[in-house]
């Protein structure tokens, strides 16, 4: 259940996999993570990118997933130091 600040009450902190049907899932991440890691956030989502994404949604999802995984790995490696 979303709270007034948009967070899900009772949800664990950090990314959460959510079922979307058809054997696929999405990831819910904190807004600041999405803003910093998403290739399609804000000014990075240019018309050419939108057009390309619309032609191949699986490719767009993989690109976003790979960017998210890279950001998580970089964050985790920073914590290990």
C-alpha positions as CSV (number, residue, x, y, z in Angstrom):
1,X,0.0,0.0,0.0
2,X,1.6,3.3,-1.0
3,X,2.1,5.9,1.6
4,X,1.8,9.7,1.0
5,X,5.4,9.9,0.1
6,X,5.1,7.2,-2.6
7,X,6.9,4.4,-0.6
8,X,5.2,1.1,-0.1
9,X,4.3,0.5,3.5
10,X,5.8,-2.7,4.8
11,X,8.1,-3.2,1.8
12,X,11.7,-4.0,2.4
13,X,14.2,-1.2,1.6
14,X,15.9,-1.3,-1.8
15,X,14.8,-2.8,-5.1
16,X,11.9,-5.3,-5.2
17,X,11.0,-7.6,-8.1
18,X,7.3,-7.3,-9.0
19,X,5.4,-9.8,-11.3
20,X,4.0,-8.2,-14.5
21,X,2.6,-11.3,-16.2
22,X,3.8,-13.2,-19.2
23,X,6.7,-14.6,-17.2
24,X,8.4,-11.2,-16.9
25,X,9.0,-8.9,-13.9
26,X,9.8,-5.3,-13.2
27,X,11.9,-3.7,-10.5
28,X,10.7,-1.2,-8.0
29,X,13.6,1.0,-6.9
30,X,13.8,4.1,-4.8
31,X,13.3,7.3,-6.8
32,X,16.8,8.5,-6.4
33,X,18.2,5.2,-7.8
34,X,15.9,5.4,-10.8
35,X,16.9,9.1,-11.4
36,X,20.6,8.2,-11.3
37,X,20.6,4.9,-13.2
38,X,17.8,4.9,-15.8
39,X,18.9,5.5,-19.4
40,X,15.4,6.8,-20.1
41,X,14.9,9.2,-17.2
42,X,14.3,12.9,-17.7
43,X,16.4,14.5,-20.3
44,X,18.1,11.2,-21.3
45,X,14.8,10.0,-22.8
46,X,15.2,11.7,-26.2
47,X,12.9,11.1,-29.1
48,X,15.3,8.8,-30.9
49,X,15.6,6.7,-27.8
50,X,11.8,6.6,-27.4
51,X,11.3,5.5,-31.0
52,X,13.9,2.8,-30.7
53,X,12.5,1.6,-27.4
54,X,9.0,1.4,-28.9
55,X,10.2,-0.8,-31.7
56,X,11.8,-3.3,-29.4
57,X,10.5,-3.3,-25.8
58,X,12.5,-6.3,-24.7
59,X,15.7,-4.6,-25.9
60,X,14.8,-1.5,-24.0
61,X,14.0,-3.5,-20.8
62,X,17.4,-5.3,-21.1
63,X,19.2,-2.0,-21.5
64,X,17.5,-0.6,-18.4
65,X,18.1,-3.8,-16.4
66,X,21.8,-3.9,-17.4
67,X,22.2,-0.2,-16.4
68,X,20.5,-0.9,-13.0
69,X,22.7,-4.0,-12.4
70,X,25.8,-2.0,-13.2
71,X,24.8,0.7,-10.8
72,X,24.1,-1.8,-8.0
73,X,27.5,-3.5,-8.6
74,X,29.3,-0.2,-8.5
75,X,27.4,0.8,-5.3
76,X,28.3,-2.6,-3.7
77,X,31.9,-2.3,-4.7
78,X,32.1,1.2,-3.1
79,X,30.7,-0.3,0.1
80,X,33.4,-3.0,0.2
81,X,36.2,-0.5,0.4
